[in-house]
Amino acid sequence: MIKHIVFWRFKESAEGASKEENLRKAKSLFDGLRGSIKEIDVFEVGINFDASVDAADLVLYSEFPRMEDLRSYQNHSAHVKVVEFIGKVKSEKRVVDYEV
């Protein structure tokens, strides 16, 4: 099993919207991927509520049966559209992929 975890920090404003608006939009876009990409086993997206300076704003936790399934997800056209939006509104990104 492959676990794919991503953390983002968002810009205070981008694309004509506030950080909070962009966080809600990003979560909605990610939530929309659940039924459209068959390779996904587990998929959770959360907006952070902790005000710590060390905290990220948004997290994605996902699981895939095999590395090939993660790659298929990453290249799926629906995922690519979400990545394009996130690229415009994020200030920082951290990723961890590992196998268990």
C-alpha positions in Angstrom: 0.0 0.0 0.0 1.2 3.5 -0.9 0.4 6.5 1.4 0.4 9.9 -0.1 0.2 12.9 2.3 0.4 16.6 1.2 0.4 19.7 3.3 -0.1 23.2 1.9 0.0 26.8 3.2 -2.0 29.2 1.2 -1.5 32.8 0.2 -3.5 35.4 2.2 -5.3 36.2 -1.0 -5.0 35.0 -4.6 -7.2 34.6 -7.7 -9.4 37.4 -6.4 -10.4 35.5 -3.3 -9.4 35.3 0.4 -7.4 32.5 1.9 -10.5 31.1 3.5 -12.4 31.1 0.2 -9.5 29.5 -1.6 -9.2 26.8 1.1 -12.9 26.0 0.8 -12.7 25.9 -3.0 -9.6 23.6 -2.9 -11.3 21.2 -0.5 -14.4 21.1 -2.7 -12.3 20.4 -5.8 -10.4 17.6 -4.0 -13.6 16.2 -2.6 -14.9 16.0 -6.2 -12.1 13.6 -7.1 -13.4 10.8 -4.8 -15.8 9.2 -7.2 -14.0 10.0 -10.4 -10.6 8.4 -10.0 -11.0 4.6 -9.4 -7.4 4.1 -8.2 -8.1 5.9 -4.9 -8.6 3.6 -1.9 -8.7 6.2 0.9 -9.0 10.0 0.4 -9.3 12.7 3.1 -9.0 16.4 2.8 -9.0 18.7 5.8 -8.8 22.4 6.5 -6.7 23.2 9.5 -8.3 25.0 12.5 -5.1 25.3 14.6 -3.6 28.8 14.6 -0.1 27.6 15.4 2.7 29.3 13.3 3.9 25.8 12.5 0.6 24.6 11.1 -0.3 24.0 7.5 -3.6 25.3 6.1 -4.8 22.2 4.1 -3.9 18.5 4.2 -4.6 15.6 1.8 -4.2 12.1 3.1 -4.7 9.3 0.5 -3.9 5.6 0.0 -3.4 3.7 -3.1 -2.9 -0.1 -3.6 0.3 0.3 -5.7 2.8 2.9 -6.9 1.3 2.7 -10.4 -2.1 3.7 -9.0 -0.6 6.8 -7.3 1.0 7.8 -10.6 -2.3 7.2 -12.5 -4.1 9.5 -9.9 -1.4 12.2 -10.3 -1.7 12.2 -14.1 -5.5 12.0 -14.2 -7.0 15.0 -16.0 -9.4 15.8 -13.0 -6.4 15.8 -10.6 -4.3 18.0 -12.9 -7.1 20.6 -12.9 -7.0 20.7 -9.1 -3.2 21.0 -9.1 -3.4 23.9 -11.5 -5.7 25.8 -9.1 -3.6 24.9 -6.0 -0.5 26.1 -7.8 -2.1 29.6 -8.1 -3.1 29.9 -4.4 -0.5 28.1 -2.4 2.6 29.6 -0.8 4.2 26.4 0.3 3.8 22.6 -0.3 5.2 19.6 1.5 4.7 16.0 0.3 5.4 12.6 1.8 4.9 9.3 -0.1 5.7 6.0 1.5 5.0 2.3 1.2 3.7 0.1 4.0 
